[in-house]
C-alpha cells in the first residue's frame, strides 16, 4: 500500500509542467516513468573498459552522476550500473 501511495503522489506532482521534481528512490518502480533518471555513485567511473585501479576510485566528498537517461535507454546499456 505504501508503494501505491508514493506512486500516486508522484503522478499528481507530474501534472504541473512548470515544476521540477527531484525524487530519490531505491525502488525501480518508483522512478521507472520519470522523464530523466540520474544514477549516482560515490565511485568514479571512466568511459573505457580498462580494469585498472583508476576506474574505481572512491570519492569520499560526494557522488558522481555516472549515468542519465530514460528507463529504457539506461536498460539498453548492459555495462551500466542502472541495468544491475
C-alpha positions in Angstrom: 0.0 0.0 0.0 2.8 2.5 0.8 4.3 2.0 -2.7 0.9 2.8 -4.2 0.6 6.0 -2.2 4.1 7.1 -3.2 3.4 6.5 -6.9 0.0 8.2 -6.6 1.7 11.3 -5.1 4.4 11.3 -7.8 1.7 11.1 -10.5 -0.1 14.1 -9.0 3.1 16.1 -9.0 3.8 15.3 -12.6 0.7 17.1 -13.7 2.3 20.5 -13.3 4.6 21.2 -16.3 6.2 24.2 -14.5 7.6 22.1 -11.7 10.8 20.2 -11.4 10.5 17.3 -9.0 13.6 15.5 -7.6 12.9 12.0 -6.4 15.5 9.9 -4.5 14.5 6.3 -4.7 15.8 2.8 -4.2 12.9 1.1 -5.9 13.0 1.0 -9.7 9.2 1.0 -9.9 9.2 4.5 -8.2 11.2 6.2 -10.9 10.6 4.0 -14.0 8.4 6.6 -15.8 10.5 9.7 -14.9 11.5 11.9 -17.8 15.1 11.8 -16.8 16.8 9.5 -14.4 20.2 10.3 -12.9 22.3 7.4 -11.5 24.6 8.4 -8.7 27.6 6.6 -7.3 30.5 7.5 -4.9 32.8 5.6 -7.2 34.3 7.4 -10.2 33.8 5.5 -13.4 35.7 6.1 -16.6 34.2 5.7 -20.1 36.6 3.0 -21.1 36.5 -0.7 -20.0 40.0 -0.9 -18.6 40.1 -2.6 -15.2 42.9 -0.5 -13.7 42.5 1.0 -10.2 41.8 4.5 -11.6 38.4 3.4 -12.8 37.0 2.6 -9.4 38.3 5.4 -7.1 36.0 6.1 -4.2 35.1 9.8 -3.7 34.5 10.5 0.0 33.3 14.0 -0.6 30.1 13.3 -2.6 28.7 11.4 -5.5 29.1 11.4 -9.3 26.4 11.3 -11.9 27.6 8.2 -13.8 24.5 7.6 -16.0 21.5 9.5 -17.1 18.6 8.9 -19.4 15.1 7.3 -19.5 14.5 3.9 -18.0 14.5 2.3 -21.5 17.8 4.0 -22.6 19.5 3.1 -19.3 18.4 -0.6 -19.5 19.9 -0.8 -23.0 23.4 -0.1 -21.5 24.3 -3.7 -20.4 27.5 -2.4 -18.8 25.8 0.3 -16.8 25.1 0.3 -13.1 21.4 1.0 -13.6 21.0 -2.2 -15.5 22.1 -4.2 -12.5 
